[in-house]
Amino acid sequence: MTKKFLAACLIGAAIFMTGCSDDAENFDADNKNVAQAMAKNIPTFNATDLDGKPVTNAIFASKKITIINIWGTFCPPCIGEMPELGELAKNMPADAQLIGLVCDAESNSPQIQEAQKILRDAGANFVNIVPDENLLRFLNDVDAVPTTIFVNSKGEIIGKVIVGADVEGYKNELAKLLK
């Protein structure tokens, strides 16, 4: 087993034991609990998407706001919100985008195919990232999935962190951040 795979398994197990969250709880990014738990920036990463294409922090540069939905293939609320996320991704303003971060996926793991199937079945066609080691370390601070964060073009976390499936909350926060 690789260290990366072991880390992904541990994170997946920790998140699974914590449980998914279908009750949305909103936290301000400057709330002490969230600020202490999450970094202020997305770490530098060299990952791939579910199709094996390279993805780096450069993905944020062309948009004012990026919504990052952190989810797992084991999480019913995550899977349940995918059709709505697919619609959201299709109807994003020009200066915003939605990406997914599949917390329990690793290169060549069965979760890649499972995530692809979930997205295909939901009609959710947006970039979903398979975390590299830096993103896996970042995910250590995520207590439940889905967790949705908002970042600016520099990859800095801004606005609210939304824990739980709350697509309307994502839309509302995006609208505030785009003003």
N, C-alpha and C positions, 0 to 999 in steps of 0.2 A: 504494500500500500504506500502511496505517496503521502508526503506531509500535507499536501494540498487537499487530497481526498479525505484524509483523517480530520483535518480542520473543518472541511465542509460537513462531514458526518457529525462532528461534535456540535457545530452550530445548528445543524438541522435538528439534532436530538434536543438541544437546549431550547430551541424555539418550539419544537413539538411539545416538550414537557411544559413549557410556559403556556402553550395553547394559542390558537388563533383567536382573533378578536373580531367579532361581528358587531359589537357595540362601539360606535365611533366615539372616541374621546379626543377632544381638541386640546392641544398644548401650544402655548406660544413658544417660539424658538428660544426666546430669552428666559423662559421659565427655568428656574434653577435645576429641576430634575432633568429636563431635556438638555439644557446647556451642559450640564455635567456629564450626561450620558453620551451625547453625540458631539462629534467634532464640528467646528464651524465651517469646514470645507470638506468637500468630497476628496478623498486622497487621490493622488496621481495613480492612474491605472492603465494597464495594457491588457485588456480583456478581449473577449469575443462575444458576438451575439449568438443566438441559438442556431444560426446557419453557419457558424464558424468564421464569420467576417470580423476583422479586427475593429475594436472600438476603444477609443481613448477619451480622455477628458475633453478633447477637441469637439466632441459631440455637443457640448454646451455652448460653444462660442458663437454659433450662428443664431441663437435664439435669446430673447430677453429673459424668458422663464422656461425652465424645464421642470415638469412634474416627474418625480421618480417614485414609482409604485414598487415597493419591496414586497415580494410575495413568494409563496412556496407551493410546490405541486401537491403537498400533503394537506393543504389548508382549504376547507370547504368555503369559507367566506371569500377567500382570494379568488377561487375558481368561480364563485357565484357572481362576482362583480365584473368578470372579464367581458361579457357582452356589452355592458355599459361603458367600460373602459375603451372597448373597440369603437363604439360610437363617439365617445369623447375624442379619441385620437383622430377620427375622420373629420371632426368639426372644430379642430383647434384653431385659434387665431394664428395669423401668419407669424407673429413673434413669440410663439410658444410651441412646446412639443411635450409629448408624453413618452417616457421610456419605462420599461420594467427592469427590475433587478431580481433574478430568480435565485433566492437565497440558498436553495438546496441543490443547485445544479453545479456540476463540474464537467470539464471537457470529457467527452466520451462516456458520460454516465447515463444510466437509464432515465434520469430526471430530464435530460435534454429532450429525448423523444416524448416523454410525458408532457413537458411544458409545451412543446410544439403542437401536440394533439389538443391540449386544453385551449390554446390560442386559436387553432384552426377551427375547433368545434364552436368556439364562442364568436368567431368572425372578428377576432381582435388582431388587427394587422399593424403592430407597432414594434419598434426595436425592443428586444429583451436581452439583457446582458447576463452572461455567465460570469460570475465574479472571479477575479484573479486574487492573489494572496492579499493585496492591499485592500481590496473591497471586502474580502472575507474578514479581515481585522476590523474594518469599519462596521460590518454587520454584527460584531460582538456586542455592540451597544443597542441593538434592536431587540426589544423585549417580546414583541408580538408581531404577527403579520396578519393582514396587510398593514404596513406602515407606509405612509406617503409623505414625502418631503418635497420641498420646492427649492430650486437652486437658480442663481442668476447665471449670466454668460461666463462668469469666472469660476463656476462650480462652488460658490459660497452658498451655504444653507441660509435661506431667508424665510420670513413668514412663519406659518404654523406647521408643526408636525402633526399629522392626523393619523391616529392609531385606530384601526378598524375600517371596515368597508363603508365608505361614505362618499360616493361619487358626487353628490350634490355639494358636499363640503369642499371637495377638490375644486369644483367649478367656482364656488364662491370665493375661495382663497385665491385662485388664479385671477379672477376678475379684480380683486383688491390689489394684487401685486402688479397687474398690468396698467393700473391707473397712473 
